[in-house]
Amino acid sequence: MNVKTILTLVLFFSFAACSSDKKDPTKDGETPIIKVFNYQNFELQAGDLLFQDGDCGDFCEAIEKVTIGINGARLSHIGMVVPIGTNGLAVIEAVEKGVKITPTGEFFNRSMDGADNSKVLVGRLKKEKQSLIPQAIRFAQSKVGSDYDSRFNLLNDSYYCSELIYAAFMDANGGEPVFELQKMTFKDPATKSTFPAWETYFKDLGMEIPEDEPGLNPGGISRSPHVDIVHAYGKPAGYKK
């Protein structure tokens, strides 16, 4: 049995065993239950940020090229670990179908490196910001079912992956951003031309490309001074420990 198969089974049974209890530990102002999810001798905690080198073709490649992540990592997606039931953990994320709760096994198994390890880095807020985690989780959970922000507009009530994390921690921080916005670019740094995938994407939406509008991406958040990378499950492209 290979490592990927073992991971699939461990994560599946861990989630299934914990998901039957419907109690939400973040309701009524309670602090989330910080239980551990142990895989490869690393204890994952609620509030951890999962930075993923996704395998989604041209779009992932375009995202990864414009902002290099921590230690050269090519990162195209981010989710946050949240409590589920009384002892379980899952991942909240904004994907094409909207904001959703994803079983940990499903998240980790999306993209694997050559050694069959998940191409995910774990970021953990530094001690001075960890008090924000309970409210950030409550905010993110309140957005489950919200639409995906296909227009990358920070002023609407829809969310792309990095925007969800940004908005959650800004809400928890009394409206003050924790993560820094940057000017978005949809251009290939090597050619200075817009990636063809983005040209088609925005043309189909009937809108101008939001070049230089404020936004953020997983690579930028991974380099935040408020985040420590505490574990690498596998090796994202370009990552140097």
Secondary structure by P-SEA (a helix, b strand, c coil): ccaaaaaaaaaaaaaaaccccccccccccccccccccccccccccccbbbbbbccccaaaaaaaaaccccccccccbbbbbbbcccbbbbbbbbccccbbbbcaaaaaaccccccccccbbbbbcccccccaaaaaaaaaaaacccccccccccccccccaaaaaaaaaaaaaccccccccccccccccccccccaaaaaaaaaaccccccccccccaaaaaacccccccccccccccccc
